[in-house]
Amino acid sequence: MGGCFSKPKPVELKIEVVLPEKERGKEELSASGKGSPLAYQGNGTARHFHAEERLPTPQPYPSPQDCVEATVCHVKDLENGQMREVELGWGKVLLVKDNGEFHALGHKCPHYGAPLVKGVLSRGRVRCPWHGACFNISTGDLEDFPGLDSLHKFQVKIEKEKVTVRASKQALQLQRRTKVMAKCISPSAGHSSGTNVLIVGAGAAGLVCAETLRQEGFSDRIVLCTLDRHLPYDRAKLSKSLDAQPEQLALRPKEFFRAYGIEMLTEAQVVTVDVRNKKAVFKDGFKLEYSKLLLAPGSSPKTLTCKGRDVENVFTIRTPEDANHVLRLARGRNAVVVGAGFLGMEVAAYLTEKAHSVSVVELEETPFRRFLGERVGRALMKMFENNHVKFYMQTEVLELRAQEGKEVVLKSSKVLRADVCVVGIGAVPATGFLRQSGISLDSRGFIPVNKMMQTNIPGVFAAGDAVTFPLAWRNNRKVNIPHWQMAHAQGRVAAQNMLAQEAEINTVPYLWTAMFGKSLRYAGYGEGFDDVIIQGDLEELKFVAFYTKGDEVIAVASMNYDPIVSKVAEVLASGRAIRKREVELFMLHSKYVCSAFPVDCSEPLLPPAQLSNPPTLPKSTPLLGTRL
């Protein structure tokens, strides 16, 4: 196998595993409801969990010279439920007043640098206005996704009704905090083919699962394998920024995986899973035993089946190399995009200033019709047409030709010049390797899981684009939601249940896209909507669309109306419903929030440079637990 790390050398594991005290003695529940003792098998020996020792919390202020302190306001300057950015000289802090108490946190979302003061404060947490990540105001911890890191929490003291904040200069500049994690016990020479947790797929679900295990004190072996040649990266950005390089998209630096003992196998394809013997077989014949398994293989893009589908310069966007190649071929030339979904429209938007011409071919009457509805779809289509994108709707590709130049022939008989063709017509779950495994797949190839992300096989979990799961706030309807944010949440729940914490998936789906410098936010699950209530002005692209089924709002989309989508997501997450008749009242109640920030706070296509720096890694971490 190629990639960043070579195949594991023979090792004999000395296992130390930690779980919270409250989890001792519990039994881990499988998807079938049967229990198994709370113990892991490592080299044939059962090890149980102990929690007398935890990693020490890092000292927030390494030295007095690293600290800055300032009086920032009077206690009466903020009402309960208000947030304010305050300046400490070395950087800004988010000051929050909630239930009479003041809290000071990092002021930017660690995901893409969104100003959290423009977010939504509710139930002891602040929700990001751009992508919906949630942070606990008492601890700064990340409670809902997307993103990997938490906020720094700073000291607040009240003297003579003045609010003073004390903070680390380094923390003020870094603006993010990586949670304390366990490290894998150093292996010694011995047996080679065993691991404790094997994770198949290194997207958001796989990476978050590995990190959550370490955050929860798990110090045994973790192996993360991927078909890709790169370490885990932000795949969702490929279609929005075709020139992005792998190092710009990387979710964690190479040093991170080494520091926390997360073994990476790149360009590694699992071809068989033997659930009886708990063994995964790789394409090159390598076999790896596991105790717990996470399946997060993601999906494979659909390809055209028409005549000439194998001609050159026809791409699906799957890797950074794909995206970069498309951009090189499109510069100053003719690009055709097949499919007017999110990927296709993002690619078309990006290419408008790079290519000579951009054409979009789509079976539907309008882009995004099934997802966003006719009216919103037409408004977005008009935005593209104003940027010189040509649409060929209600038709499909009949043939691809490469005779005197490359051409796309449509069933409508129209012939389009195509120096490069990008295909974005959907995806299928990449689960073919599981068909003979005994792990259940549905008729479409998805892996059904329960609320704990467990499959039908004890000890085997699944997460990400390839699963169907019960969506709690839609009456546990089994759904597939291939959102970047949802994969994060599922990865964490899977890890928690590997450790018998009985966690359940209950996050509100949150989606976003960026086109022509404008961002569209979406929260909820709108499949099957029967009405759309539009607030604002579609022509001006400043609107909120409420998607309803019967009398209930099931999803919301907005453009130039932040943070309304985050506010709706927070309402839905609290378990409350929004009725049709309440939409206008909800908008009126939210008006003061949105009017304060009337301009869409669009996120950058790539993270700000300061957020791309590697997190501070531990120089030395004490071993955890009690060896048995």
Buried (B, 14 or more C-beta within 10 A) or exposed (E): BEBBBEBBEEBEBBBBBBBEEEBEEBEBBBBEEEEEEBBBBBBEEEBBBBBEBBBEEEEBBEEEEBBBBBEBBEEEBBEEEEBBBBEBEBBBBBBBBBEEEBBBBBBBBBBBBBBBBBBBBBBBBBBBBBBBBBBBBBBBBBBBBBBBBBBBBBBBEEEEEEBBBBBBBBBBEBBBBBBBBBBBBEBEEEBBBBBBBBBBBBBBBBBBBBBBBBBBBBBBBBBBBBBBBBBBBBBBBBBBBBBBEBEBBBBBBBEBBBBBBBBBBBBBBBEBBBBEEBBBBBBEEBEBBBBBBBBBBBBBBBEBEBEBBEBEBBBBBBBBEBBBBBBEBBEEBBBBBBBBBBBBBBBBBBBBEBBEBBBBBBBBEBBBBEBBBBBBBBBBBBBBEEBEBBBBBEBBBBBBBBEEEBBBBBBEEEEBBBBBBBBBBEBBBBBEBBEEBBBBBBEEBBBBBBBBBBBBBBBBBBBBBBBBBBBBBBEEBBBBBBBBBBBBBBBBBBBBBBBBBBBEBBBBBBBBBBBBEBBBBBBBBBBEBEEBBBBBEBEEBBBBBBBBBEEEBBBBBBBBBBBBBBBBBBBBBEEEEBEBEBBEEBBEEBEEBBEEBEEBBBBEBBBEEEBEEEBBBBEEBEBBBBEE
